[in-house]
Amino acid sequence: MKKMLKLLLVLVFVPWLAFASPTVQQPQVENPARVLLIGNSYLYYNDSLHNHLRRMIAAANPDLGKKLKYKSATIGGAWLDQQPIDWLTTPGQLGIKEPFELVILQDNSSAALSDKNQSRSLKASAAAAQLITQRGGKVALYMPHAYIAPNKAVDPEKYYQNRSFLH
């Protein structure tokens, strides 16, 4: 069961450990019961990613499913540096008294498309990770898919090539 939940986390989330250890391939928390997802509409639409994640884990482990406290905080089109990370991760603010065990951060979908955007994303991610870690949580980064037509930012080669800034 633990392997299944660990695999689910690896498949759904790209680990956020770019600064500490680029060789680590998964979040360093097993079976987190308190998870916060922070991002924009990529996390929100289609019944919100946190709901799907919670249902998948509850289906795999009904006992754990009863304990899950998953929350999502999204602002449409927002960059990570526009999110109130301090407020969101303060225990009690979102109705969960204990600190979040895992916080999934999702930045703007264009974060990997230019040096300027990469710099902005890395700076915001590092600041958020430091605060979350101080509060006892672990951090993972959720990277959205590349743009598709008819969006004018379509350039899969550039998008996937520049994703290496995370490693």
KOLVEXTOR-142138 format. One record per residue (C-alpha): residue number from 1; residue in one letter; chain; y negated, z, x negated. Coordinates in nm, 2 decimals. Each point is the difference from the previous one (the first is absolute). Example, Ala and Ser with C-alpha at 12.3 -4.5 7.8 and 13.67 -1.06 7.14 Angstrom:
# residues 2
1;A;A;0.45;0.78;-1.23;
2;S;A;-0.34;-0.07;-0.14;
***
This chain:
# residues 167
1;M;A;0.00;0.00;0.00;
2;K;A;-0.24;0.09;-0.28;
3;K;A;0.07;-0.33;-0.17;
4;M;A;-0.07;-0.18;0.32;
5;L;A;-0.34;0.17;0.05;
6;K;A;-0.08;-0.05;-0.36;
7;L;A;0.08;-0.37;0.03;
8;L;A;-0.21;-0.03;0.31;
9;L;A;-0.30;0.15;-0.19;
10;V;A;0.06;-0.24;-0.29;
11;L;A;0.02;-0.30;0.23;
12;V;A;-0.30;0.09;0.21;
13;F;A;-0.23;0.13;-0.27;
14;V;A;-0.10;-0.11;-0.34;
15;P;A;-0.02;0.31;-0.22;
16;W;A;-0.34;0.12;-0.10;
17;L;A;0.05;0.11;-0.36;
18;A;A;-0.19;-0.27;-0.19;
19;F;A;-0.19;0.26;-0.20;
20;A;A;0.27;0.25;-0.07;
21;S;A;0.32;-0.19;-0.05;
22;P;A;0.03;-0.37;0.08;
23;T;A;0.38;0.01;-0.04;
24;V;A;0.06;0.23;0.30;
25;Q;A;0.12;-0.20;0.29;
26;Q;A;-0.03;0.24;0.30;
27;P;A;-0.21;0.28;0.14;
28;Q;A;0.09;0.33;-0.16;
29;V;A;0.07;0.19;0.32;
30;E;A;0.33;-0.01;0.19;
31;N;A;0.00;0.01;0.38;
32;P;A;-0.36;0.09;0.06;
33;A;A;-0.06;0.15;0.34;
34;R;A;-0.38;-0.01;-0.02;
35;V;A;-0.13;-0.35;-0.07;
36;L;A;-0.35;-0.15;0.03;
37;L;A;-0.07;-0.37;-0.01;
38;I;A;-0.36;-0.09;-0.08;
39;G;A;-0.12;-0.36;0.03;
40;N;A;-0.13;-0.27;0.23;
41;S;A;0.14;-0.23;0.27;
42;Y;A;0.30;-0.10;-0.21;
43;L;A;0.13;0.35;0.07;
44;Y;A;-0.13;0.02;0.36;
45;Y;A;0.11;-0.31;0.20;
46;N;A;0.34;-0.05;0.16;
47;D;A;0.04;0.37;0.09;
48;S;A;-0.11;0.14;-0.34;
49;L;A;0.22;0.01;-0.30;
50;H;A;0.04;0.38;0.01;
51;N;A;0.16;-0.03;0.34;
52;H;A;0.25;-0.26;-0.12;
53;L;A;0.08;0.21;-0.31;
54;R;A;0.04;0.32;0.20;
55;R;A;0.24;-0.18;0.24;
56;M;A;0.21;-0.15;-0.28;
57;I;A;0.04;0.33;-0.17;
58;A;A;0.08;0.19;0.33;
59;A;A;0.26;-0.26;0.08;
60;A;A;0.16;0.05;-0.34;
61;N;A;-0.02;0.38;0.01;
62;P;A;-0.08;0.15;0.34;
63;D;A;-0.03;0.36;-0.14;
64;L;A;-0.27;-0.12;-0.25;
65;G;A;-0.16;-0.21;0.28;
66;K;A;-0.07;0.31;0.19;
67;K;A;-0.20;0.15;-0.29;
68;L;A;-0.21;-0.31;-0.08;
69;K;A;-0.38;0.03;0.00;
70;Y;A;-0.13;-0.35;-0.07;
71;K;A;-0.36;-0.09;0.05;
72;S;A;-0.20;-0.31;-0.06;
73;A;A;-0.37;-0.03;-0.07;
74;T;A;-0.14;-0.36;0.02;
75;I;A;-0.34;-0.17;0.00;
76;G;A;0.01;-0.37;0.07;
77;G;A;-0.08;-0.21;-0.30;
78;A;A;-0.08;0.31;-0.21;
79;W;A;0.04;0.04;-0.37;
80;L;A;0.16;0.32;-0.13;
81;D;A;-0.33;0.12;-0.14;
82;Q;A;-0.14;-0.01;0.36;
83;Q;A;0.26;0.24;0.13;
84;P;A;-0.07;0.38;0.03;
85;I;A;0.29;0.09;-0.23;
86;D;A;-0.13;0.36;-0.05;
87;W;A;-0.02;0.07;0.37;
88;L;A;0.33;-0.18;0.09;
89;T;A;0.20;0.19;-0.26;
90;T;A;-0.14;0.35;0.07;
91;P;A;0.28;0.20;0.16;
92;G;A;-0.06;0.05;0.38;
93;Q;A;-0.25;-0.29;0.05;
94;L;A;0.26;-0.23;0.16;
95;G;A;0.19;0.28;0.19;
96;I;A;0.24;0.06;-0.29;
97;K;A;-0.05;0.34;-0.16;
98;E;A;0.19;-0.06;-0.32;
99;P;A;-0.10;-0.26;-0.27;
100;F;A;0.14;-0.35;0.03;
101;E;A;0.30;-0.04;-0.23;
102;L;A;-0.05;-0.38;-0.03;
103;V;A;-0.32;-0.20;0.05;
104;I;A;0.03;-0.37;0.02;
105;L;A;-0.32;-0.18;-0.10;
106;Q;A;-0.08;-0.36;0.10;
107;D;A;-0.31;-0.17;-0.13;
108;N;A;-0.17;-0.31;0.13;
109;S;A;0.22;-0.31;0.00;
110;S;A;-0.23;-0.17;-0.25;
111;A;A;0.03;0.27;-0.26;
112;A;A;0.21;-0.21;-0.23;
113;L;A;-0.20;-0.32;0.03;
114;S;A;-0.27;0.06;-0.27;
115;D;A;-0.08;0.22;-0.29;
116;K;A;-0.28;0.16;0.20;
117;N;A;0.23;0.08;0.29;
118;Q;A;0.27;0.12;-0.24;
119;S;A;-0.24;0.24;-0.17;
120;R;A;-0.13;0.13;0.33;
121;S;A;0.35;0.05;0.13;
122;L;A;0.13;0.17;-0.32;
123;K;A;-0.30;0.24;-0.01;
124;A;A;0.04;0.10;0.37;
125;S;A;0.38;0.03;-0.04;
126;A;A;-0.03;0.22;-0.30;
127;A;A;-0.26;0.23;0.16;
128;A;A;0.21;0.03;0.32;
129;A;A;0.32;0.07;-0.21;
130;Q;A;-0.17;0.27;-0.19;
131;L;A;-0.11;0.18;0.31;
132;I;A;0.33;-0.04;0.18;
133;T;A;0.19;0.12;-0.31;
134;Q;A;-0.23;0.31;-0.02;
135;R;A;0.10;0.08;0.36;
136;G;A;0.37;-0.02;-0.09;
137;G;A;0.08;-0.34;0.14;
138;K;A;0.15;-0.31;-0.16;
139;V;A;-0.15;-0.34;0.03;
140;A;A;0.14;-0.35;0.06;
141;L;A;-0.19;-0.33;0.04;
142;Y;A;0.07;-0.24;0.28;
143;M;A;-0.10;-0.35;-0.10;
144;P;A;-0.05;-0.25;0.29;
145;H;A;0.14;-0.35;0.00;
146;A;A;-0.20;-0.30;-0.13;
147;Y;A;-0.23;-0.19;0.24;
148;I;A;0.14;-0.29;0.19;
149;A;A;-0.16;-0.30;0.16;
150;P;A;-0.24;-0.05;0.17;
151;N;A;-0.17;0.28;-0.20;
152;K;A;-0.24;-0.15;-0.26;
153;A;A;0.12;0.25;-0.26;
154;V;A;0.35;-0.16;-0.01;
155;D;A;0.12;-0.02;-0.36;
156;P;A;0.34;0.15;-0.04;
157;E;A;0.03;-0.08;-0.37;
158;K;A;-0.32;0.19;-0.08;
159;Y;A;0.09;0.28;0.23;
160;Y;A;0.34;0.07;-0.14;
161;Q;A;-0.11;-0.07;-0.36;
162;N;A;-0.28;0.26;0.03;
163;R;A;0.22;0.26;0.16;
164;S;A;0.10;0.08;-0.35;
165;F;A;-0.31;0.22;-0.03;
166;L;A;0.20;0.27;0.16;
167;H;A;0.26;0.02;-0.29;
***
